[in-house]
Amino acid sequence: MTEPVRIGLLGRGTVGEAFLELVRERADAVGAATGRRPEIAGVLNRSEGDFDEILAASDVIVELIGGTEPAREYVLRALREGRHVASANKQLIAQHGDELFGAARESGVQLRFEASVAGVIPVIRVIQESLAATDLRKVFGIVNGTTNFILTEMAKTGASYADALGRAQELGYAEADPSDDVGGADAAAKMAILARLAFHTPVSLDDVAFEGIEHVQPDDLAYAKEFGLSLKLLGVAERHREAISVRVFPCFLYRGHPLAPVEGPFNAVMVEAPSITEITMSGPGAGGTETASAVLGDVVSIISGKAPVHAVRERLEVLRDVDSAFYLHLEVADRPGVLAQIATHLGDNEVSVKSVVQWGLGDDARLVMVMHECAESRFYAAVEEIGKLGFMRSPPRSIRVIEEEFV
Ligand SMILES: NC(=O)c1ccc[n+]([C@@H]2O[C@H](COP(=O)([O-])OP(=O)(O)OC[C@H]3O[C@@H](n4cnc5c(N)ncnc54)[C@H](OP(=O)(O)O)[C@@H]3O)[C@@H](O)[C@H]2O)c1
């Protein structure tokens, strides 16, 4: 006879419904494998269920409401009253991680949140468990499927940002209000979670510098193709000796980079450390059934395992001015001496040019350049000076580039 594990489900939306269905389908198999058969003890949404009754009847609380309140209040109460919790809620973990991990530690229960980053790709389990003894230096990737779909659509069809966003909304890859996704805030919350786990240090949302994709122009993608580049919204968390940086920004990748072929709504995360070189994990970053699979996986881990190691050391300094390579797009009047003046401003700021191409003549002249890596503050100082030059026909546009070429 398998003993039941009683699950209280908070939230019955896209993921909650899929979770109920998956429990119906997989309960016997989970019971056979773990000795504990999952059973739904109660369901809460805005029109059904009572939290206190559900909590009293449950061993595990699955939180699929989203947002910070009332999810935070319910999860904290569950942890304090000795219940394990599985949640798919990135905002909750990113914004209230310290409080929630503390409550779980004090009660000796597990808080699992695999589905909060990169959907069903098991990136959290890999960082917290498989690589628990590894000195990770960098975690980076495509952690927002909406923006990856939009950028793929723009690159493939030449569509404008607005048209590609409309297509994403039609297909259900973007919400009616897409601002958190396209502005980078969603990816920032996910990177705060990954950085905390990878570097064992408190990381809050305020520590993450983020930019979105709203300003990307179709011609940036067209010109970049000439350099063999593809554009992704990347989240990058890096360890720099006794400091870290955590950032989200649109970024060009060279052909051959493991993230370059990740297209449409897919996600991919890479981890790097001297002892492991690098690992790339990719797959669906969202979707009801996919996300519910990750949540049920957390429930199985809770049933069968110990809490993952979550050692938190002192807070590390967060660096804002790190080194990056850049693409620079300049619309200029086609006159003698233009390139020399631009080169002078770049050189004065110690920015060196890797490649440069001129398109068009006369009123249509454009210079498209790729720089070598340098401190971002130096690059932006040069761009500010260039923007003031009399021959500029519009403000300079720049996008970061990851220079590394893979073979
Ligand atoms: N959708 C995805 O592909 C995906 C992927 C990865 C992670 N996630 C995460 O999974 C979580 C759930 O997402 P979802 O797409 O399933 O959201 P959703 O479709 O909007 O569902 C939210 C559910 O929470 C309930 N709810 C909202 N406010 C409540 C309140 N104050 N009290 C009780 N119940 C409340 C809603 O109730 P009503 O039914 O009464 O409105 C609904 O059942 C979020 O944290 C999200 O970020 C989603």
The ligand as a Gaussian input file, in Angstrom:
#p B3LYP/6-31G(d) Opt

LIG

0 1
 N        2.063000      29.957000     -17.894000
 C        3.310000      29.526000     -18.049000
 O        3.692000      29.043000     -19.128000
 C        4.295000      29.624000     -16.912000
 C        5.631000      29.218000     -17.115000
 C        6.558000      29.259000     -16.063000
 C        6.125000      29.737000     -14.831000
 N        4.831000      30.178000     -14.675000
 C        4.425000      30.667000     -13.364000
 O        3.403000      29.861000     -12.842000
 C        2.543000      30.626000     -12.026000
 C        1.099000      30.477000     -12.527000
 O        1.021000      30.950000     -13.852000
 P       -0.307000      30.748000     -14.739000
 O        0.097000      31.090000     -16.137000
 O       -0.933000      29.440000     -14.459000
 O       -1.234000      31.938000     -14.156000
 P       -2.788000      32.137000     -14.380000
 O       -3.279000      31.367000     -15.556000
 O       -3.030000      33.622000     -14.341000
 O       -3.457000      31.495000     -13.073000
 C       -3.380000      32.068000     -11.802000
 C       -4.293000      31.339000     -10.846000
 O       -4.126000      31.940000      -9.568000
 C       -5.426000      32.288000      -9.050000
 N       -5.347000      33.495000      -8.236000
 C       -4.968000      34.745000      -8.610000
 N       -5.052000      35.580000      -7.566000
 C       -5.511000      34.859000      -6.513000
 C       -5.822000      35.147000      -5.172000
 N       -5.686000      36.384000      -4.694000
 N       -6.255000      34.153000      -4.384000
 C       -6.402000      32.894000      -4.861000
 N       -6.131000      32.547000      -6.124000
 C       -5.690000      33.512000      -6.947000
 C       -6.287000      32.543000     -10.275000
 O       -7.605000      32.413000      -9.849000
 P       -8.877000      32.538000     -10.823000
 O       -8.872000      31.258000     -11.606000
 O      -10.023000      32.618000      -9.864000
 O       -8.639000      33.761000     -11.644000
 C       -5.784000      31.448000     -11.207000
 O       -6.430000      30.234000     -10.915000
 C        3.091000      32.067000     -12.082000
 O        3.953000      32.292000     -11.007000
 C        3.853000      32.074000     -13.383000
 O        4.896000      33.046000     -13.402000
 C        3.908000      30.129000     -15.678000

